[in-house]
Amino acid sequence: MIASTEYDHVISLGRACQPAYQIRRLTGVRSAHVFDWIITPDDALIQWISSDFDGFFQRERLALGPDQCVIDRPTRTRFVHEFPPGTDIDAVFDENAARYAALIERWRVLLRSGARVLFVRQHEGDHARSTALRLRDLLSEKAPQLPFDLLCLTENEQSDWGAARIVNQRLPQPEPYVWTGDDAAWERILGAVGAIAGPRITPRLANVRHVFICGLHRSGTSPLHEVLKAHPEVTGFVNTGVPKDEGQHLQSVLEPDGAFGGPGEFCFDNHARLTEADRPTYATRLPTMRAEWERHWERDRAIRIEKSPPNLIRTRFLQSAFADARFVFIVRHPLAVARAMKKWKRISEERALRHWLAAHRIMLQDARRLRRSVCVRYEDLTADLNGVLPRVWHAMEATPIDADVSAFTDQNSAYLTHAHQMPLSWDDRRVLANFGYSLEPPYVDTERRYGW
């Protein structure tokens, strides 16, 4: 049995992703470890530790296995998150190899340390006890100075194994099965061994809010993201390595805008729009999306923001997936958006304007169904950032603060130089007027602020 209830680290040893997800959820600790997000059969786990990861993540050993999943052929270790279906292995191999090299070195440093560690292994099959004993003895051999305990989770109820430094618990799974597991069961098990309440572990946050920034490309979503994530109560995506730190590129569940033509095109495709009616299609994979995003958020901050252009036409779906969702819309004059976009994409001005109108027509329709949202104009933010932001802080339930006004500088003058003579329907004019815009001078109605 486990004799102590104080740990410096609670670390997943697999079998799959559930232990890592629950450890992060319950302790708030975000540091990654080598076995967190891979699927390791028992023999594979033993081999990697005993060989000090000899051959781990070597290109010549990787191949496409069952369910289009990339595997290490000799050990059948599965790399699910590194290579989503359809990914070119060679295109992303180097960046993942570098990450795993760093995680392996973190493992070695841990084994040489004197930190008190709770290792957590989820077992399948009938050989859990024998595997646990092998694992305990192997860790003792590899790290004789490391004070560790081993929590072994089994599919079925078993009597106490009575093994030193090991505790075994049955881990029930939800029905229907969800890969993230039974939250209440994990809370009971980790709480029983002190992994939640340990004095060096951060407690789970209350009142978490997910805030989605919604706006087309070139509308000001990036500076708004920077302003909001600078708030001490907020965490956003930073240095992720994906374009503009957009959440659409940090998850594998929803198709990104590129699947529908990309900037200036995606709103023309009806399949790009999602509402609550689409939730059943994605229901079993939503925990995956949450977990993929949570890897990049700081767990000690309650307000978590994500920004991606497709959010603009997916708000009702996101609200159904995140009960605590808030939406911050940012709109910018369509001529500025269209002309800025032409600098980096081959698209006609009229096509880009039609796309802006299509996007904001959907946005206005869907916004009526949202419980918590706020809409601001780029032009108002550049004119009076700290005069507009209080509405945003209120929608986010964040303590109001002043932001650095240099984050927003007015770039519209370079684009609003001449009118665009495009035939407009009555409905087109209604959409433009809703935000105080016109395709002719004076272009922007500055007498009052638009939005809600």
Buried (B, 14 or more C-beta within 10 A) or exposed (E): EBEEBEBBBBBBBBBBBBBBBBBBBBBBBBEBBBBBBBBBBBEBBBBBBEEEBEEBBEEEBBEEBEEEBBBBEEBBBBBBBBBBEEBEBEEEBEEBBEBBBEBBEBBBEBBEBEBBBBBBBBBEEEEBBEBBBBBBEBBBEBBEEBBBBBBBBBBEEEEEBEBEBBBBBEBBEEEEEBBBBBEEBBBBBBEBBBBBEBEEBBEEEEEBBBBBBBBBBBBBBBBBBBBBBEBEBBBBBEEBEBEBBBBBBBBBBBBBBBBBBBBBBBBBBEEBBBBEEBBEEBEEBBBBBBBBBBBBBEBEBBBBBBBBBBBBBBBBBBBBBBEBBBBBBBBBBBBBBBBBBBEEBEBEBEBBBBBBBBBBBBBBEBBEEBEBBBBBBBBBBBBEBBEBBEBBBEBBBBEEEEBEEEBBEEBBEEBBEEEBEEEBEEEBBEBBEBBBBBBEEEBBBEEEBBBE
